[in-house]
Amino acid sequence: MYKVMIVDDEVLVRIGLKTTINWEDIGFTVAAEASNGEQGFEQYKKHHPDVLITDIKMPKRDGLWLIEEIRKENQDIKILVLTCYDEFSYARKALQLGADDYILKSEVEDEELISVMKKIKNKIDVLRRTKNSQLRMKSDRHDMKRSLLNDLIKSDFYVDEKIVERCAELDFTVDNTRFVWASIGIGEQAGQNNPKVNKMKHNAVLNIVYDQLQEKGLEYLYNHLRDNYLFLISAREMTAYRIQKIFELVSNAARQYFDLPLQIIYTDPFDELRERPDIYNDFIEKTGILFYSGPQHGLIQNTKEINFKDVNVFILKEQYSPSVIEYIGQGDFASLKELTYEIGHYFKDNKIKPMTVKIFYSTLAGDIFTSYGQLFEDNDDFLKYEDFHSGIVNLNRLEKVSKAFFDFAVKVMDELRQVKNGELIINKAIKALPPRRPGLGAQFFSVRISRKINTPVYIALAASISACISSARAWTFGNVAIRYFWVISIVFWVRTGVWATVFCPTGVW
């Protein structure tokens, strides 16, 4: 069913038009009505009708104003004007503004209205079929471009006769021409989280890119590469300056019409595509600069301006790991947050290779698992190291990687906070020891260790144990005491991050 909107200031006219014929029998439904041009335009924006039937002379905004405003936005809607004998000059003006036909109010009969509407329906049907056919052809052509670019990349740009034929079908020149690789990322609009709206805007921006490249005589293949769109552009006369100006124009249009930032990375023009995967690989590595760019920031950059630094991950980890482990053990949220912020800024300021950054955070998390993992190894709900590693590797922004690491570290901190004031850590350590016949020492320490005690008391207890063991000559008591000393040492280590081995007695162990 095609939608009809009726706009007339006379209620009886609107009622008559709605009831004089059976609209559904001829493929229409009356979706909206209004009493003047101003209301009509609001209803148009709300219902998006296929046909507008409007009077000309109306209060506030008249029919001529309504026709002109709607035609600015929609060239496909069919417009039928209602007029009187003495208003023919207005009808002629309406036709000039874009109306498709007119009908005299005094002659609105069932047969005539049905005849006019059937003609309009036929026009809409033809238009829809034409548009659908064009869309299918355009979609097929885009699919062919994506497939061809994929095959070129997979073959390391081996160009045989079959590839040349496929390029010719798409008007893409591979000989006696120049090429540019480009990556176009469409950023985010602040406060816009509607996926349907975002997809529509992305498609509109891509159409701007396609139109600009075609208008400037540039041929292209393209594909969707993760969060960006990959373009291979070809033209016989192409300079870095020319391609930069095209991208600036596209970027400005995306900002102006859709409030979307574009993040564009492109190469200098090069002359040979065949068997040159090195150019493509270098380009893909340089697109990693987007790792350091926020989704709401625009960017246009040539790959020759991009240089990454590299560092020894393990040396860097040794620099930060002790502090991270200590802050987690102490429950020092503020210091952990500050240190995470400092690490992130170090990477951003020095433009370290993104994969190196991910490996650093992954190995740092490995140290946390090594230090504290035994506390929740039986907790099936807690994140496993393999899951953390794969999650980090798949993130595309530094801020996301840094946040994922910090959230994980805080979760470990919270887990530790829950077990520190209970008996879990002590009971677990005791269960891990080989069975022994309990003696006096076991009875004495088991009563006191289960209480909530602070770090100085741990130290005092450890010192007392050391003194007892040193003065005792009985092997059984000494062995029991040593067992409980190590329990206290483990607890002390978790609380402070420092082993209390200074209290381990010599000559007994």
TIMARDREN-917834 format. One record per residue: x, y, z of N, C-alpha, C, O, CB in turn; residue in three letters. Coordinates in steps of 0.05 Angstrom, whole numbers, plus 5000, padded with zeros to 4 digits. Glycine has a CB too. Layout:
# residues N
XYZXYZXYZXYZXYZALA
...
END
This chain:
# residues 509
501749765000500050005000501850255000503650285016498150005025MET
501150444982502550694982500950895000498550885001502750804953TYR
502451065014501251245034500551515021502051625005503251295057LYS
498151615028497051865018496752065042495951985063494351825003VAL
497452315037496952525057495152735043495752825021499652645068MET
493052825057491153025047491453275063491353275088488252915048ILE
491853505050492253765063490253965051490454035028495153865061VAL
488254045068486254245059485154375084484754235104484054105042ASP
484554635083483554775106480554725110479454805131484055075103ASP
479254605091476354545094476054255103476854065090474854595067GLU
474754225126474353965138472653785119473353545116472953985165VAL
470553895108468853735090470253635066469753415057466453905082LEU
472153795056473753695033475453465041475553265026475553925021VAL
476653475064478353255073476753005078477552785070479853335099ARG
474353035090472652805095471652685068471652445065470152885112ILE
470952865050469952775024472052615009471452404997469053005007GLY
474552715009476652574995477352305008477952104994479252744995LEU
477152285034477652035048475551825043476051585043477952085078LYS
473051915039470751725038469651685010467951505006468651825056THR
470351854991469151844965469851584949468251494933469852084948THR
472251474954473051234941474251034962474951114984475051284918ILE
474350784954475650584971478650584963479450464943474350294967ASN
480250714979483050754973484650494972486350454955484350934994TRP
483950304989485450054990485049894964486749744956484649895014GLU
482649924952482149774927484049844905484549684887479249814918ASP
485050094906486950184884489850204894491550314881485950454873ILE
490350084918493050064927494150284944496550334946494850034904GLY
492350434958493150664974491850645002489850505006492350934960PHE
492950795021491750835047492251125055494451235051492950635068THR
490251255066490551535076491951525103490751445123487751675078VAL
494451605103496151585127496051835145496551815169498951525119ALA
495352065133495452315149493852535135493252515111498352415153ALA
493052735151491652965140492553215156493453185179488552925141GLU
492153445144492853705157491153925146489953905124495853765154ALA
490954145161489154365153490654605141489354795132487554465177SER
493354595141494854815128497654705121498354485128495055065146ASN
499154875107501854785098503754725120505354545118502954995080GLY
503554885141505454845164504954575177506854425182505055075184GLU
502454515183501754255195502454035175503353815183498754245203GLN
501854085150502453885129505353805128505953575125501553985102GLY
507154005131509953945130510853775154512453595152511654205129PHE
509653835177510253675201509253385198510653195205508953795226GLU
506853355186505853085181507452935160507852695162502853105173GLN
508453085141510152965120512652845133513452615127510953175099TYR
513952995150516452905163515852665181517652495186517753125179LYS
513452645191512752425210512052175194512851955202510452505228LYS
510552195173509351965159510751895132510551665123506452005154HIS
512152085120513552035095511751905074512251685065516051855099HIS
509552055066507651935047508851915019510852045012505152115046PRO
507551745003508351714975506951914957507951984936507851424966ASP
504551994966502952184950501952404968501052354991500552034936VAL
502152654958501052884972498753004956499153064932503253104978LEU
496353024968494153164955493653424971492953414995491452984955ILE
494153654959494053904974492454124960492554154935496853994980THR
491154284976489854534967492054744964494354704973487654634986ASP
491454964951493455174948493055394968494855464984493355294919ILE
490655514968490055744987489255635014487155515017487855924975LYS
491055675034490555585061491755795080493555935073491755305066MET
490755805105491955995125494755915133495655685127490156015149PRO
496156095146498956055154500656005130501256185115499155825175LYS
501455755125502955685102501155555081499655375087505355495109ARG
501455655056499655555035500855305021503055205029499055765014ASP
499355205001500254964987502754994971504354804968498054864970GLY
503155234960505655284944508155264962510155144954505455564931LEU
507955384986510155365005510655065012512954985013509555525031TRP
508554915017508854635024510154475002511954315007506054515031LEU
509254524977510454374954513454434951515054254947508954454928ILE
514154694954516954774951518654644973520854554967517155074952GLU
517654644998519254535020519654235017521854125022517954595047GLU
517554095009517653805007519553724983521053534985514853685002ILE
519353874961521053814938524053854945525753734932520253984915ARG
524654024964527454064972528553804983530953744981527754284992LYS
526853644996527753395009527153144993528552944996526453375036GLU
525053154976524152904964523352964935521353104930521752784980ASN
524752844916524152884888522252664878521252674855526652884871GLN
521852454894520252224885517252234892515652114879521451974896ASP
516552384913513752394922512052504899512852694886513552564948ILE
509652394896507852484875505952694888504752644910506252254862LYS
505552924875503953134886501653204868501953274844505753394890ILE
499153184879496753254864495553504877495053504901494653014865LEU
495053704861494053964871491053984867490053934845495554194857VAL
489654074888486854144886486554444881487754604894485254064913LEU
484954514861484654794854481854864845480254684839486754874833THR
481255124842478755224832479155354805481455394797477355424852CYS
477055424791477255544764478855804765480555854748474555594752TYR
478455964786479756224787482556214799483756414804478056414804ASP
483555974803486155944815488155804795490155694804486055784841GLU
487555814769489155664751492055774751493955614747488055684723PHE
492456034755495156144755496756014778499155974776495056454758SER
495255964801496655834824497355544817499455444824494755834849TYR
495455404802496055134794498455114776500154934779493555014780ALA
498655314758500955324740503555364756505655244750500655544719ARG
503455534776505755584794506455324809508755264812505155804813LYS
504355174818504854924832506254724814508054574824502154814843ALA
505454714789506754524770509654604766511454434763505254524743LEU
510154864765512954954762514654884786517054834784512955254757GLN
513454884810514854814834515354514838516854424854513354924858LEU
513854354822514354064823511953894827512253654831516154014845GLY
509554004826507153844827506953674802507753754780504554024831ALA
505753434805505553244782502953284766502853244742505652964792ASP
500853374780498253404766496453574783497053634806496953124760ASP
494153654772492253804787489453714780489053594759492454114782TYR
487553764798484753684794482953904805483554014827484153404807ILE
480853964791478954174800477154064823476153844821477254274777LEU
476954224844475254144866472354094857471053904867475354354888LYS
471454254839468654234831468053984815465753914810467854474815SER
470253854805469853614788470953364800471553164786471153674761GLU
471353364826472353134840470152914841468552914860473453194868VAL
470152744822468252524822469852264826472252254823466652504795GLU
468352054834469651794839471351704816473651634820467551584846ASP
470151694792471551584770474051744763476151634757469651574745GLU
473752014763476052174756478352154776480652134769475252474754GLU
477652154802479752124823481051854821483451824824478452164851LEU
479451644817480551374814482451364790484651244792478351164811ILE
481651484768483351484744486051624749488151524742481851614721SER
485851854762488352014768490151854787492551844782487652284780VAL
488951734807490651584827491851334815494051254822488851514851MET
490451204796491550964783494051044766496050904766489450824766LYS
493851274753496151374737498551424756500751354750495351624722LYS
497851554778500051614798501251354808503651334811498951784821ILE
499551154814500550894824502450764803504550654810498250704831LYS
501650774778503350654757506050794756508150664753501950684730ASN
506051054759508651204759510351124783512751084780508151504760LYS
509051094806510551014830511650724827513950674834508751024856ILE
510050554815510950274811513450264793515350124799508750104798ASP
513350414771515650424752518150534766520350434763514950594727VAL
517750754782519950874796521150674816523650654818519051124811LEU
519450534831520450344850522050114837524250044846518150224866ARG
520950014814522349794800525049894790527049754792520649684777ARG
525150134779527650244769529650274791532050204788527150514755THR
528750384813530650434836531650174847534050144852529250594858LYS
529849974850530649714860532749584842534649454851528249524864ASN
532249604816534149494796536849634798538949494798533049524768SER
536849894801539350044804540849974829543249944829538850344803GLN
539349944851540549864876541749584875543949544885538449874899LEU
540349404861541449134858544049134842545949004849539348944845ARG
543949294820546349314804548649434819550949354817545849474778MET
548049644834550049784850551149594872553549594877548950034863LYS
549349444884550149254905551949034894553948964905547749134919SER
551048934870552648724857555448824850557448684853551248624832ASP
555549074840558149184832559949224857562349174856557649454818ARG
558749314879560249344904561349074913563549054923558649484925HIS
559648874912560448604920562748504902564648384913558148404917ASP
562648564877564848484859567448634866569648514864564048544829MET
567148884874569549034881570848924907573248904909568849334885LYS
569148854926570148744951571548474946573648424956567848704971ARG
570248314929571348044924574048064909575947924915569347884907SER
574248254890576648284875578948384893581248284891576248484852LEU
578448574910580448674928581448454947583848424952579448914944LEU
579548294958580348074975582147874961584147784972577847924985ASN
581447814936583047624921585847734915587847584915581647544894ASP
586047994909588648114905590448094930592848034928588348404897LEU
589248154953590748144978591647854984593947814992589048265001ILE
589847664981590447384987592647274969594247104978587947214985LYS
592747364945594747264926597347424926599147384910593647274897SER
597647604946600047774948600347944922602547994912602547614953ASP
597948014911597848194888599048074863600348204846599248454894PHE
598647814860599347674835597147734815594847654819599747364839TYR
597747874793595747964774596047794748597947834733596148264767VAL
594247604745594247444720592047544701590847754706593747134727ASP
591647404679589747494659586947504670585347684663589847304635GLU
586247314687583547304698583047544716580847664715583147044715LYS
585047624732584747864749584548114732582948294738587247894768ILE
586048124710585948354692583148384680582048604678588048334669VAL
581948154673579148154661577148254682575448414676578447874652GLU
577448154707575548244728575848544733573948684738576048084754ARG
578348644732578748934736577549094713576349304718581848994737CYS
577748984689576549124666573549144668572349344661577348984639ALA
572248934678569348934682568449154701566249264699568448664693GLU
570249224720569549424740570849694733570749884750570449334768LEU
571949714709573249964700575550044719576050284724571150194699ASP
576949844730579149904748581749844733582249614725578949734774PHE
583350044728585750024712588149924730588550014752586550294700THR
589549724719591949624734594549674719596649624731591549324739VAL
594449764694596849814679597050114672594950244667596949644653ASP
599550214672600050494664598350684681597050864670599450534634ASN
598350634707596850804725598350824751600450704755593950694729THR
597250984770598351014796596250924817593850934812599351304802ARG
597250844840595550734861595950874888598150984893595950434864PHE
593850874904594050974931592350784949590150704942592951264933VAL
593550704971592050564992590950765011592250965018593850355007TRP
588450725019587150905039585450745058584050555050585551125025ALA
585450825083583750715103581950945114582951145122585350575127SER
579350895113577451105123575850995146574250805142575651205100ILE
576251105169574651025193572551235199573251475198576450975217GLY
570151155204568051345210567651345241566951145253565351265196ILE
568251575253568251605282565351605293563451535280569651855290GLY
565251685318562651685333561751965338563352155342562951535359GLU
559151995338557852255345557252245375555952065384555352305328GLN
558152455389557652455418554752435425553052585414558852715430ALA
554052245442551252215451549452055432547152025438550152475456GLY
550551955410548951805391549551515394551751425386549451905361GLN
547651355404548051075409545950905395545550665402547951015439ASN
544551015375542550865361543850725338544650855318540251055351ASN
544050455339545450305318544250345290545650365270545350005324PRO
541550365288540250405263540950675250541550685227537150375266LYS
540850885267541551145257544551155249545251275229541051365279VAL
546251035266549151025259549650895233551250985217550650885282ASN
548350665228548650525203547850695179549150705158547150265203LYS
545550835181544651005160546651235154547251295131541951125167MET
547751345176549651565172552251455159553451585142550351695199LYS
553151225168555551105156555151055126556951115111556250835170HIS
552850955119552350905090552351165075553251185052549750755087ASN
551151375087551051635074553951745070554551855049549351835090ALA
555651715090558451815088559851655066561351775051559851785115VAL
559451395066560751225045559951315017561551324998560150935049LEU
557351385014556451484988557751744980558251794957553351524989ASN
558351915000559852164994562652094984563652214965560052335020ILE
563951894997566551814988566451704959568051784942567751595007VAL
564551524954564251414927563851634906565151644885561951214926TYR
562051814912561352034893563752214888564252284865559052194904ASP
565252274909567552454905569752324888570952444871568652534932GLN
570252064893572251924878571451904849573151954831572751644889LEU
568951844844567951824816567952094802568752124779565151704815GLN
567152304817567052574805569752664797570052814778565752764825GLU
571852584812574552674806575952484787578352514782576252694832LYS
574552284777575652104757577451894769579251794755577152264737GLY
577151824794578751624807577251354809574951354818579651714836LEU
578551144801577250874803578150754829580250824841578150694778GLU
576450574839577150464865575950184869573950104858576150644887TYR
577350024886576349784898576249834928577749994939578149524891LEU
574449694942574249744971573249504985572049324973572449994976TYR
573749505011572649295028572549395057573749595064574349035027ASN
570949255073570649325101572849175117572748925118567849265112HIS
574649315130576849195145576549265174577349485182579549285134LEU
575449075190574949125218573249375222570949385213577549145234ARG
574349585235572849825240573150035218572050255220573649945267ASP
574749975198575350175177574550065149574049825146578250255177ASN
574450255130573950175102576550205087577750415087571650345090TYR
577349985074579849975059579350045030577649925017581249705062LEU
580850235019580550314991583250284976585350354986579550604989PHE
583050164952585350174933584450344910582550274895586149884924LEU
585750574907584850784888586850784864589250754868584751064901ILE
585750814840587350814816586751054799584351114795586950544800SER
588751184788588451404769591151444755593251414766587451664783ALA
590951524729593451564714594951814724597451814725592851584684ARG
593452014731594752254742593852294771591552374776593952504725GLU
595552234789594852254817597352344833599552224831593751984828MET
596952544850599052644868598052624897595652604902599852934861THR
599952634915599252624944597552874951595752854967601752614961ALA
598153094939596653344944593753314935591953394949598053584931TYR
593453204911590753174900589052984918586653044923590853074871ARG
590152764926588652574942588052684969585952634980590152304944ILE
589952844980589452965006587153165005585453175023591953115016GLN
586953324984584753514981582053374978580053474988585253694956LYS
582053144965579552994962578652904990576252914997579852754943ILE
580552795006579852695032578952925051577252885068582152545044PHE
580153155048579353385064576553465057574953535075581253625059GLU
575853455032573053525024571053325035568953405045572953534993LEU
571753065034569952855044569652895075567452875085571152585038VAL
571952945088571852975117570153215126568653195145574653005128SER
570453435111568853675118565853625114564153715129569753915101ASN
565153475092562353415087561153235109558853275117562053275059ALA
562753035118561752855139561253015165559352955179563752635144ALA
562953205170562653375194560153555191558553585210565153545200ARG
559953685168557853885164555053755164553253865176558354025138GLN
554753535150552053425146551353215167548953185173551953295119TYR
553253075178552652855197553952875224553552705241553352595184PHE
555653085227557053125252558752875260558852795283555153195275ASP
559952755239561652515244564552575236565052685215560552285227LEU
566452505253569252545246570252305230569352085234570952565272PRO
571952365211573252145195576152125202577552325207572952205164LEU
577151875203579951825209581151685184580651455179580251645235GLN
582651845169583651755143586651725143588051915150582751955121ILE
587651495136590451445132590851365103589451195092591551215152ILE
592851485090593251425061596251425055597851545069591851635044TYR
596951285033599751275024600351485003598451604991600450995014THR
602851524998603551674974602851504949602851264951606651754974ASP
602451624926601851474902604351294895606651384898601151654878PRO
603751054886605950874876605150764849602750764842606550644897PHE
607150664834606750604806606250314800605050254779609150694791ASP
606950134818606749854811605149704833605849714856609449724808GLU
603049564824601449404843602249114844602148984864598549424836LEU
603149014821603648724818605848634837608048744838604448664789ARG
605148424852607048294870608548494888610948484892609048134854GLU
606948684900608148874919606648864945605449064954608049154907ARG
606648634958605248614984606648785006605448855026605148334994PRO
609248855001610649015021609449285025609249385048613649045012ASP
608449405003607149675006604549645022604049815039606549794978ILE
603049435016600549395030601049335060599749445077598949165018TYR
603049165066603549095094604549335110603749365133605748865095ASN
606249495097607149735111604849925117604650045138609349885095ASP
603049945097600650115100598950025123598050185140599050125074PHE
598349765124596649655145597949695173596549755192596249345141ILE
600549665175601949715200601650015208601250075232604949645199GLU
601850195189601650475195598850565204598450755218602550645171LYS
596750415194594050475203593750435233591750515245592050315187THR
595650295245595650255274595750515290595250515314597950075282GLY
596350735276596450995290593651065301593451215321597351215271ILE
591550945290588850995300588450875328586550935341586750875280LEU
590350695336590250585363590450805384589350775406592650385366PHE
591751025376592151245395590151475391590451685403594951345393TYR
588251435373586351645367583551575378582651345375586151705337SER
582251765391579551715402577551705379577951835358578851925422GLY
575351565383573251535362571851795355570451805335571251335370PRO
572152005371570852265366572752475355572052705353569452365391GLN
575152385347577152565336577652515307577852285299579852545352HIS
577752725291578252695262581252685257582852785273576952925247GLY
582052555235584852525228585152485198583652325187586152295244LEU
586952625186587852575158590852565158592152775163586652785138ILE
592052335152594952315155596152135134595051925128595752215183GLN
598452225123599952065104601751865119602851935140601652245085ASN
601951625109603551425123606451495126607851405144603351155108THR
607551675108610351745110610851915135613151945144611251905086LYS
608652025147608952185172608652015197608952115219606852405172GLU
608251755194607651575216610151405222610951255204605151405212ILE
611151415246613351245254612951145282612451295301616051405252ASN
613050885285612650765312615350705325617350655311610950505309PHE
615450705351617750625366617150345377614850255379618450825389LYS
619350205385619049945397620649945423622550085426619949715377ASP
619749775441621149755467621249455474619849295463619649915490VAL
623049395493623249125504621049085524621149205546626049075516ASN
619048925517616748895534617448795562616348885582614748705522VAL
619348615563619948485589621548675608621148665632621548225584PHE
623248835596624549035613622549245623622649315646626849185596ILE
620749325605618649515614616849395635616049535654617049605589LEU
616249145632614549015651615848995679614549045699613848725642LYS
618448945679619848925704619949205718620149215743622748835700GLU
619649415703619649685714617049735729617049865750620149895693GLN
614749645717612149705729610849485745609249535762610349785706TYR
611649235740610249015752610349015783608248975795611548755742SER
612649065796612749065825610749265837609349205857615549125835PRO
610549505826608749705837605849615833604149645851609149975823SER
605149505810602449405805601649195825599549205837602149305776VAL
603448995829602948775848602648885876600848805891605248565847ILE
604349075883604149195910601549345914600249315935606549375915GLU
600749515895598349675898595849495900594049545915598049865875TYR
595849275884593649085886593548955913591348935925593848875864ILE
595848865923595948735949595148915972593948835991598748635954GLY
595849175969595149365990592349485987591449626005597149595990GLN
591049415965588349525961588449825955586549975961586549475985GLY
590749915944591150205939589950275911591450285891594150275940ASP
587450335911585950385886587050635872587550635848582950425891PHE
587550855887588351105876591151085863591551185841588451325898ALA
593050955876595650915865595650745840597050795821597650795885SER
593950535840593750355817592650515793593550485771591950115823LEU
590550675798589350835777591451035765591651065741586950985787LYS
592951165783594951365774597051225757597951335737596151505798GLU
597950985766600050845752599050755724600550765705601050605768LEU
596550655723595450575698595250805678595850775655592650445702THR
594551035689594451285672597251355662597651435639593251515689TYR
599251335680602051395672603051205650604351295632603851375697GLU
602450945653603250755633602050815606603350815585602550465641ILE
599450875606598050945581599251185567599551195543595050995586GLY
599851395583601051635571603851575560604651695540601151855592HIS
605351405573607951335563607751215535609251285517609351135582TYR
605851035531605450905505604551115484605551115462603450675507PHE
602651285492601551475473603651685465603851755442599051615485LYS
605151785485607151985479609451885461610552035445608352095505ASP
610051625464612351515449611451355425613151255410613951335467ASN
608751335420607751195397609050915394610250855373608251365371LYS
608750755415609750485414607950315396605550365395609850365443ILE
609050115382607449945365605049835380605449725402609149725353LYS
602649845369600349755383600449465393599649405415597949775366PRO
601549285377601749005386603648975409603248805427602648825363MET
605749135409607649135432606149225458606649105479610049325427THR
604449425455602949515478601149295489600949255513601249765470VAL
599849155471597948945479599448715493598548605512596448835455LYS
601848645482603448435494604348525522604448365541605948375477ILE
605048785525605848885552603548845572604048735594606649175550PHE
601248935565598948905584598348615590597548545612596449055573TYR
598648445569598048165573600048035592599247885610598048015546SER
602648095589604647975606604448095635605047955654607548025595THR
603648345637603348465663600948325678601148275702602748775661LEU
598848275663596648125674597547845682596647725702594248105655ALA
599347725666600447465673601847465700601647275716602447365652GLY
603247685706604547715733602547715755602947605777606347965734ASP
600247855750598147865770596947585775596447515798595948065761ILE
596547445754595547165757597546995772596746835789594947045729PHE
600147035766602146875780602146935810602446755826604946925768THR
601847195816602047275844599547215860599747125883602547575846SER
597247245848594747225864592747015853590646975864593347495864TYR
593546895831591646705818590746485836588446385833592846605794GLY
592446385854591746165871589346235889588046055900594046075888GLN
588846485894586646565912583946515899581946485914586946855919LEU
583846515873581246475860581346275837579746285818580146745850PHE
583246095838583545895817581145705815580645585794586145735820GLU
579745675838577445495838574845645832572645525832577245355865ASP
575045905828572746075822572246065792573646205777573146365832ASN
570245915783569645885755568646145742568846185718567645665750ASP
567646325759566546575749568746785744568246985730564546695768ASP
571146735754573246935751574546905724574846685714575346915774PHE
575347135713576647145686579146975685580846995703577247425678LEU
579346805665581746645661583846815644583046995629581146385646LYS
586346745648588446895634588146885604588547085590591246795643TYR
587546645593587246615565585046795554585346915532586546325557GLU
582846825569580647005560581547295561580847445543578246955578ASP
583047365582584047645583585847705560585647915548585447685610PHE
587647525554589647565532588247595505588747785491591647335531HIS
586347415499584947435473583247685472583047815450583247185469SER
582147765494580548015495582248255489581448435474579148045521GLY
584548275502586448495498587348515469587348735457588848475517ILE
588048295457589148295430587048395410587748515390589948005422VAL
584548355415582448425396581448715399579848815384580148245399ASN
582448855420581649135423583249315405585549265398582049225452LEU
581949535395583149705374583949975384584850135367581249725352ASN
583550045409584250305419585750285446585150105462581750485423ARG
587750455449589350455474587550485498587950355518591450665473LEU
585650675496583950725519582350485527581750435551582050965514GLU
581550315508580050075514581849865526581049725545578749965488LYS
584349845516586249645528586949725556586949555574588849635510VAL
587549985561588250075587585950035607586349955630588950375586SER
583450095598581150055615580649765622580049695645578650175602LYS
581049585602580649295607582649195627581949035645581049145580ALA
585149295626587149205645586549315673586649165693589949305637PHE
585749575675585149695701582749555713582749495737584649995698PHE
580649505698578249365708578949095719577949005740576149345687ASP
580748955704581648685714583148705740582648555758583348555692PHE
585048895742586648935766584849005790585248905812588749145762ALA
582849175785580949245807579349005816578748965839579149475798VAL
578648835796577148595803578748405821577748295840576248445778LYS
581348385815583148225832583248345859583248205880585948195819VAL
583548605860583648755886581148695903581348645927584049055881MET
578848705890576348655904576248365914575248315936573948715886ASP
577248185898577247905906579047865930578347715949578247725882GLU
581347995930583147975953581848095978582147986000585748125947LEU
580448315974579148445998577148266011576748276035577848705989ARG
575848095995573847916006575147686022573947596042572147805984GLN
577547606015578747376029580647456051581347296068580147196009VAL
581547706051583547786071582447766099583947686117584448066065LYS
580047836104578947846131577647586138576347566159576948066133ASN
577947376122576747116129578946916132581346986135574847026107GLY
578146656132580046446137580846296112582346106112578846246157GLU
579846396089580246256064583246206058584045986052578946396041LEU
584746426059587546396051589146216070590846066062588946676051ILE
588446236096589846066116589145776113590845606112589246166144ILE
586545726111585645446108586745326082587445096082582545436108ASN
586845486061587845376036590845306038591645106028587445576014LYS
592345486052595145426055595645186073597445026067596545666068ALA
594045156093594344916111593644666096595044466099592544946136ILE
591444666081590644426066592844346046592944106039588044476052LYS
594344526036596444466017598844326029600444206015597344716003ALA
599144336056601344216070600843916073598543826075601844346097LEU
603043746076602643466081601543416109602143576127605343306077PRO
599943206113598743166140600843106161602842966156596842936138PRO
600443216185602143176209600443126233598243216235604143416213ARG
601642986252600242956277600243216292602343326298601442726294ARG
597843326298597843576312598943556340598343376355595043686314PRO
600643756347601743756374600944016388598944146381604843736373GLY
602444086408601844316425601844576408600144746410603744346448LEU
603944586390604144826374601844866355600845086352606744816357GLY
600744636344598544656326596044766340594644936330597944396313ALA
595544656364593244756380593545046387591645196386592944586405GLN
596045136394596445406403596045606381594645806385599345436414PHE
597245556357597145746336594445746321593645956311599245706316PHE
593045516320590545516305588445686318586645776305589545226303SER
588645726344586745896358587146186351585246336349586945856388VAL
589646266348590246556345590446656316589746886311592846616359ARG
591246486298591546576271588946646258588846816240593046366255ILE
586746516266584246566253583046836259581046916247582246346261SER
584146976278583147246285584047456265586047416251583947316313ARG
582647686265583447906248585848046261585548166282581048106243LYS
588148036248590548166259591848336238591548286214592447956270ILE
593248546247594548726228597448646223598448466235594349016237ASN
598748786205601448716196603448706219605048516220602348906175THR
603648906237605548886259605248636275607148526285605349136276PRO
602748556279602348306295603348066281604447886293599348276302VAL
603048066253604247846238607247826243608347616247603547886208TYR
608548056242611448066245612147966273614047806277612548346241ILE
610648056293611247976321610947676324612547546337609448126340ALA
608747566313608247276314610547126301611446926311605547206302LEU
611347216277613447086263616047086279617446886280613947216235ALA
616647306292619047326308618847146332620847016340619447616318ALA
616447116343616146936366616546656358617846496372613346976378SER
615446586335615846306325618846256321619746036328614346266298ILE
620246446310623046416305624546366331626246186332624246666291SER
623846516352625146476378624546206389626246076401624346696397ALA
621946126387621245866398622645636385623645446398618145826395CYS
622945656358624145436343627145426349628345216352623745476313ILE
628345666352631245676358631845546385633945416388632245966357SER
630145586405630745486432629745196435630645056453629345656452SER
627945106417626944836420628844626409630144676388624144806406ALA
629144406422630844196413629243956403630343776390632844116435ARG
626643966408624943736400624243766371623043976363622443716418ALA
624943566354624443586325621443616319620643766301625543346311TRP
619743466333616943466327615743746331614343846313615443276345THR
616343876354615244136358616344336338614844516328615844226387PHE
618944316333620144496314618944476287618444676273623144446312GLY
618344226278617144186251614344306250613644436230617043886245ASN
612744266271610044376272610144676271608644806257608544286297VAL
612044786287612245086288613045196261612045406253614245166310ALA
614945066248615745156222613445156202613145346186618044986211ILE
611844946203609444946186607745186190606845316171607844686191ARG
607245246215605445476220606845746215605445946208604445466249TYR
609445746217610845986210610446056180610146286173613845956216PHE
610545846163610245896135607345986128606946146110610945656119TRP
605445886143602745986139602546286145601446436129600745836158VAL
603846366167603846656174605446806153604647036146605146696202ILE
607546696143609146836123607546886098607647096085611746686116SER
605946686090604246716066602246936070601947106052602846446059ILE
600946936093598947146099600347416099599247616088597647096126VAL
602647436111604147686113604847786085604748016079606647656130PHE
605647596068606347666040604047776025604347986011607547426025TRP
601647656027599347756013598548026024597648196008596947556017VAL
598948066050598148326061600148556053599348776049598048306092ARG
602648486051604648696047606148676021607448866012606648696070THR
606048436009607648395984610548325990612148325971607448635967GLY
611348286015614148226022614247966038612747936058615348466039VAL
615947786030616247536045617547586072619447746074617947326028TRP
616647436092617747476119619947266125620147166147615547446140ALA
621547206104623546996107625747086126627346916135624746926080THR
625847336133627947426152627647286179629547276195627847736156VAL
625247186184624747056210625246756210624946616230621947116219PHE
625946646186626346356184628746276199630946366193626546276154CYS
628546106219630746026236632845856222632045686206629745886261PRO
635245896228637445726216637945496235637645516259639945896211THR
638945286223639645056239637444866246637944646256640845146265GLY
634944946240632744776246631544656220630944426218630544926261VAL
631244836199630044756174631944546160631244456138629544996155TRP
END
